Structures are given as structure tokens and as C-alpha cells.
């Protein structure tokens, strides 16, 4: 009888954690990228960024190029087709563009496929993370030495 009680207790203890796992709701996965950009990019007539400048620096120096006049990060595939928000500090204006690949930044006649979120003026951007784009490029159109936070995933309020 004692062996039966011990065996039943062990079985119950083994099942209990599994049952708790079913009861708890799994937390949504978010991607968060924080950084500071020192100087604004020289921009085109429409006030948007020229991403070729930072693509060239990123290809040459990788992540160590982040912060001078732009910021590049890899998009978490779990956030694709989910909302994102780019929040900006200090009254600066920042834009974000998503790129399929880095392309050849030395060729001024081409640019890789990209989708930009470029609202003129101070503040950041929001929208839906586009499918098929591996990289996010953040750039500053106005301001100086300003921080940003990019957050994407289920539950983000654009």
C-alpha cells in the first residue's frame, strides 16, 4: 500500500507542472531595439532619409556603424505582419525603412526592395512589419543626439 501511495504522489507531482503550463497563457513575443543616433541624415527634397549612406557604412563596419547617422537591425521573423512602433525622444524626427537585403550601396542606380515609413516632422513611425524584409533601418531627419525605441509584435499599439 505504501508503495502505491508513493507512486501515486510521484505521478501527481510529475503531472502538476504540465497542467500549470496549459493553464498559463503564453506571453506574446516582442522585438525591442533601443539606440541613439547622433546626427541627422542629409535628406532628399521630400524630407526622407537617404539610406544608401548608412547601408554603405553597415556593410563595411557592421553593428559598430550604428549610432552615427543611422541604425540597422535584423527584423525578428516572429514580428512579421504584426504592429510596430518607433518612439523618439527629445523632439527629433526619425523614419524607418525595411529592406529585403543590403543590395550594392556602391551602385547609385539601384536600391534593394524596401518599404518606408517616412512621415515628415518630429516623432517616430508606426505600422505593420512587412513580410519578406530582413532589415530595419532607422534614421533621423531632424534633431541631434536623440534616442529611439522600436517595438514590434503582437500587442504593440501603433
Secondary structure, DSSP 8 states (H G I E B T S, - for coil): -HHHHHHHHHHHHHHHHHHHHHHS-----EEEEEEEEEE---B-TTS-B-THHHHHHHHHHGGGGTTSS-EEEE--GGGTTSEEEEEESTT-EEEEEEESS---TT-TT----EEEE---SSB-EEEE--TT--EEEEEEEE-EEEEEEEEEETT---
